[in-house]
Amino acid sequence: MKKTIVIHRAKFVNRRLGFVVGFVFRFVACAACIVRFEQGVWSQETEYYLQAVERLGPASKLVWSEPGGHSLDRWRPRSLIVVQGVVVSWDVDKLVLIKPDSKGPTNFPGDLVVGIEPNWKAESYAQVHQLFVQRNFRQVLQKGQSALGLSEIPRWQQRLLVSEMVDSAAAIEQFSVAARVFKVLAEDPGPELLMSRIPLPWSDEWNRLTPAWTQEVFELMSSQTTAMRLLGASWSLGGPHRLEAIEVLKALAKSDTSWIAAYSTIQLWRLSLPEEILSERIEEWTAQRDELPVPLQAGPTMLLAHRLEQANQPKLAIAQWLRVASMHQDRYHLAEQAMGKGIDTARKLGDDQLAKTIATRFSVATGAAKP
């Protein structure tokens, strides 16, 4: 016997944001998401489930996306299914879950996992995760290394903690550290939710290229690991090794690994002249972004907004930044950066009311302090 609860998210409505909302509603069906909660009857926990808890730790909450040919169907509500259970394993192909009332494991497609709230097996892991939620990114890096040294921790929890360490290093602009930590994930590819944490330049990060980092990313273009070649080439597009980077990205755009091919293609968006964006590229780029699984869309949306800003289309750029702030709240530094960019751009347009509205509405969503 299962209980299903349907929750409709509140719509984002404001008269002053008419031009933004129209664009967001056309491309962001998320505002009308339907979330179904499926959970077993907790009073009927089976012995099989209790043994799994003892061996693997408490139940976690899995957010699983409704399958379909389009990551954000514009013409009907998008559904997310939330399921409670003990995660046995999680890889590219499947997530194995034991529900409280089950007598055996249940398999979910691993690439459709769009979020997971872990119930950590070790208290030290839970503490590091809480530091991440609190945006204490330096402490995440310091304490995360010690936590990873613990034995008998489920592999999927180790990899999830590593992904949070990657995000933390990128948030404080320690890109070299982020790359080295990400290499742990890249050498043993996992689910796309984790691989989406690859620390690529999605906005104006090129401005932070140092001679040492320039040399490091140049060497990464020769890596035996495909994801690290992508990382090296993406950063090298903004430096003296631009031509080599273009060739590497064009080759990776033909990769058999779908997310590598997609991200390589999207990084090449940087080659288009600003005047080409609206006349030739915007619909193509939007379609490419929308075809990605939701977790992989955060970075490309930031890049799309950045290019629109360069093309002197601030209102369209704001719409994309608000998309990141609303849809990718688990990517803390990207969501906060997007909110900040939206506020700054609104102020440059002379619309202080819009800037205030963005700050009020999205500070709560992202957990950021109001500017």
C-alpha positions in Angstrom: 0.0 0.0 0.0 1.5 3.3 -1.0 0.5 6.9 -0.4 1.0 9.5 -3.1 1.0 13.3 -2.3 0.9 15.8 -5.1 2.4 19.2 -4.4 2.1 22.1 -6.9 4.9 24.6 -6.6 3.9 28.2 -6.3 4.2 30.2 -9.5 6.7 33.0 -9.8 4.5 36.0 -10.5 5.3 39.7 -10.4 4.0 42.5 -12.7 7.3 44.3 -12.7 9.0 41.1 -14.0 6.7 40.7 -17.0 9.4 40.5 -19.6 11.4 38.1 -17.5 8.5 35.9 -16.5 7.3 35.5 -20.1 10.7 34.2 -21.1 11.1 32.0 -18.1 7.7 30.4 -18.5 8.3 29.6 -22.1 11.6 27.8 -21.3 11.2 26.8 -17.7 8.3 24.4 -17.0 9.8 23.9 -13.6 7.5 26.6 -12.1 4.6 24.2 -12.8 6.4 21.1 -11.6 4.4 18.4 -9.9 6.2 16.4 -7.2 4.9 13.0 -6.2 6.0 11.6 -2.9 6.1 7.8 -2.8 7.0 6.1 0.4 6.3 2.8 2.1 4.2 2.5 5.2 6.9 3.0 7.9 5.1 0.8 10.4 5.6 -2.2 8.1 9.4 -2.1 7.9 10.6 -5.5 6.8 13.5 -7.5 8.2 15.2 -7.1 4.9 15.0 -3.4 5.2 16.2 -3.3 8.8 19.2 -5.4 7.9 20.0 -2.9 5.1 19.8 0.0 7.6 22.2 -1.8 9.9 24.7 -2.6 7.2 24.5 0.6 5.0 23.0 3.3 7.2 19.6 5.0 7.4 17.2 5.8 4.6 17.9 8.7 2.2 15.5 10.7 0.1 15.9 10.2 -3.7 14.5 12.7 -6.2 14.0 10.8 -9.5 13.0 12.6 -12.7 10.1 11.4 -14.8 11.6 9.9 -18.0 11.0 11.5 -21.3 12.5 12.7 -24.5 12.9 16.3 -23.3 14.4 17.5 -20.0 11.8 20.3 -19.6 8.7 19.6 -21.6 7.2 23.1 -22.2 3.7 21.9 -22.8 2.8 19.9 -19.7 3.9 19.8 -16.1 7.1 18.0 -15.3 7.0 15.4 -12.6 9.6 14.5 -10.0 9.2 11.4 -7.9 10.6 11.4 -4.3 11.3 8.0 -2.8 12.6 7.1 0.6 14.9 4.1 1.1 18.3 2.8 1.8 20.6 3.3 -1.2 22.6 0.1 -1.9 24.6 1.5 -4.8 24.4 4.2 -7.4 26.2 4.3 -10.7 25.6 5.5 -14.3 23.2 2.8 -15.2 21.1 2.3 -12.0 20.4 3.2 -8.4 19.6 0.3 -6.2 17.2 1.2 -3.4 15.6 -0.8 -0.5 12.3 0.6 0.5 11.0 0.2 4.1 8.3 -2.2 3.1 10.3 -4.2 0.5 11.6 -7.7 0.6 14.2 -7.0 -2.1 15.9 -4.2 -3.9 14.3 -1.8 -6.4 16.2 -0.4 -9.4 15.9 3.1 -10.7 17.7 4.5 -13.8 20.9 6.1 -12.4 20.9 8.9 -15.0 17.4 10.1 -14.0 18.5 10.9 -10.4 18.2 14.7 -10.2 18.7 15.1 -6.4 19.5 13.1 -3.3 19.3 14.0 0.4 21.6 11.5 2.0 21.2 10.1 5.5 24.9 9.7 6.0 26.3 6.6 7.6 29.0 8.5 9.5 28.5 11.6 11.6 31.7 13.1 10.2 30.2 13.0 6.7 27.0 14.6 8.0 29.0 17.4 9.6 30.9 18.1 6.3 27.7 18.1 4.4 26.2 20.6 6.8 29.2 22.8 6.4 28.5 22.7 2.6 24.8 23.6 3.2 26.0 26.5 5.3 28.3 27.7 2.5 31.4 27.2 4.7 33.4 26.0 1.7 36.9 26.2 3.2 35.9 24.0 6.1 34.3 21.6 3.7 37.7 21.1 2.0 39.6 20.9 5.3 37.3 18.4 7.1 36.3 16.5 3.9 39.7 15.0 3.4 39.6 13.5 6.9 36.1 12.2 6.4 37.1 10.5 3.2 39.7 8.5 5.1 37.0 6.6 7.0 36.5 2.9 6.1 33.2 1.1 5.5 31.4 4.1 4.1 29.2 3.3 1.1 30.9 4.3 -2.1 28.1 6.4 -3.4 28.3 8.5 -0.2 32.1 9.0 -0.7 31.6 10.1 -4.3 28.8 12.5 -3.3 31.0 14.1 -0.6 33.8 14.5 -3.2 31.3 16.3 -5.5 30.5 18.7 -2.7 34.2 19.3 -2.2 34.6 20.1 -5.9 31.8 22.7 -5.7 33.3 24.1 -2.6 36.7 24.6 -4.2 35.2 26.2 -7.2 33.0 28.5 -5.0 36.1 30.0 -3.4 37.9 30.2 -6.8 40.5 27.5 -5.9 40.1 26.1 -9.4 43.3 24.0 -9.3 42.1 22.3 -6.1 38.7 21.8 -7.7 40.3 20.1 -10.7 42.4 17.8 -8.6 39.5 16.8 -6.4 37.3 16.3 -9.5 39.9 13.9 -10.9 38.8 11.4 -8.3 35.3 11.3 -9.9 36.6 11.6 -13.5 38.8 8.5 -13.3 35.9 6.3 -12.3 32.9 8.0 -14.1 29.7 8.1 -12.1 26.1 9.4 -12.5 25.6 12.6 -14.4 24.4 14.4 -11.2 27.9 14.0 -9.9 29.7 14.6 -13.2 27.8 17.9 -13.6 30.1 19.2 -10.9 33.1 19.4 -13.2 34.7 22.8 -12.6 34.4 24.3 -16.0 34.4 28.1 -16.7 30.7 29.0 -17.1 30.9 32.7 -16.9 33.8 35.2 -16.6 36.1 32.8 -14.7 38.7 33.3 -17.4 39.5 36.6 -15.7 41.1 34.5 -12.9 43.6 32.7 -15.2 47.0 32.8 -13.6 50.3 31.6 -15.3 50.4 28.5 -13.1 46.7 27.6 -13.8 47.2 28.3 -17.5 50.1 25.8 -17.6 48.2 23.2 -15.6 45.1 23.3 -17.8 47.3 23.1 -20.9 48.8 19.9 -19.6 45.4 18.5 -18.8 44.5 18.6 -22.5 46.8 15.6 -22.9 45.3 13.6 -20.0 44.3 10.0 -20.5 41.0 10.8 -18.8 38.4 12.2 -21.2 36.7 14.5 -18.6 40.0 16.0 -17.6 40.8 16.8 -21.2 37.5 18.5 -21.4 38.4 20.5 -18.3 41.8 21.5 -19.7 40.5 22.5 -23.1 37.6 24.5 -21.7 39.9 26.6 -19.6 42.5 26.9 -22.3 40.0 28.6 -24.7 40.7 31.8 -22.8 44.5 31.5 -22.8 47.5 31.3 -25.2 46.7 27.7 -26.2 43.3 28.6 -27.7 43.8 26.9 -31.0 44.8 23.6 -29.4 41.8 23.9 -27.1 39.4 24.3 -30.0 40.7 21.2 -31.7 40.4 19.1 -28.5 36.9 20.3 -27.9 35.8 19.6 -31.4 37.2 16.0 -31.0 35.5 15.6 -27.6 32.2 16.8 -29.1 32.1 13.4 -30.9 32.6 11.5 -27.7 30.4 8.4 -27.1 29.9 9.7 -23.6 26.8 11.9 -24.0 27.6 14.5 -21.3 31.2 14.9 -22.5 30.0 15.5 -26.1 27.3 18.0 -24.9 29.6 20.0 -22.6 32.3 20.1 -25.3 29.8 21.4 -27.8 28.5 24.0 -25.4 31.9 25.3 -24.4 32.4 26.0 -28.1 29.6 28.5 -27.8 32.3 30.9 -26.8 33.6 31.1 -30.4 30.5 32.8 -31.7 30.5 36.6 -32.2 28.0 38.5 -30.0 26.1 39.7 -33.0 25.5 36.1 -34.2 23.9 35.0 -31.0 20.4 36.4 -31.5 20.3 36.1 -35.3 21.6 32.5 -35.5 22.3 30.8 -32.2 19.8 31.5 -29.4 17.2 28.9 -30.4 19.9 26.3 -31.3 21.7 26.8 -27.9 18.5 26.8 -25.9 17.5 23.5 -27.6 20.9 22.0 -26.8 20.7 23.0 -23.2 17.1 21.8 -22.8 18.0 18.3 -24.1 20.4 17.8 -21.2 19.3 16.1 -18.0 18.3 18.8 -15.5 21.4 18.5 -13.3 23.6 19.1 -16.3 21.8 22.3 -17.3 23.1 24.6 -14.6 26.5 25.4 -16.1 25.2 25.8 -19.7 22.5 28.1 -18.5 25.1 30.3 -16.8 27.1 30.4 -20.1 24.0 31.2 -22.1 23.3 34.1 -19.8 26.9 35.3 -20.0 26.8 35.3 -23.8 23.5 37.1 -23.9 25.0 39.7 -21.6 27.9 40.1 -24.0 25.4 40.4 -26.9 23.9 43.4 -25.1 20.7 41.6 -24.2 20.5 42.2 -20.4 16.8 41.3 -20.1 17.3 37.9 -21.7 20.4 37.4 -19.6 18.4 38.1 -16.4 15.9 35.5 -17.4 18.6 32.9 -17.7 20.2 33.8 -14.4 16.8 33.6 -12.6 16.4 30.2 -14.1 19.7 29.0 -12.4 18.7 30.7 -9.1 15.3 28.9 -9.1 16.1 25.5 -10.7 19.5 24.7 -9.3 19.4 25.7 -5.7 21.6 22.7 -4.8 24.4 24.4 -6.8 24.9 26.9 -4.1 27.6 29.1 -5.5 26.2 29.1 -9.0 22.7 30.0 -7.8 24.0 32.8 -5.6 26.3 34.1 -8.4 23.3 34.0 -10.8 21.1 35.9 -8.3 23.9 38.5 -7.9 24.3 38.9 -11.6 20.6 39.4 -12.0 20.5 42.1 -9.3 23.5 43.9 -10.7 22.2 43.9 -14.2 18.7 45.2 -13.1 20.4 48.0 -11.3 22.4 48.9 -14.5 19.1 49.0 -16.3 18.0 51.6 -13.7 15.3 49.2 -12.4 15.9 49.3 -8.7 12.5 47.7 -8.0 13.4 44.7 -10.2 16.7 44.4 -8.3 14.9 44.5 -5.0 12.3 41.9 -6.1 15.0 39.5 -7.3 16.9 39.9 -4.0 13.7 39.3 -2.0 12.5 36.3 -3.9 15.7 34.5 -4.6 17.7 35.2 -1.4 15.3 32.9 0.4 15.5 30.2 -2.4 19.3 30.2 -2.5 20.0 30.8 1.1 22.1 33.8 0.3 22.3 37.0 2.4 20.3 39.8 0.9 22.6 42.4 -0.7 
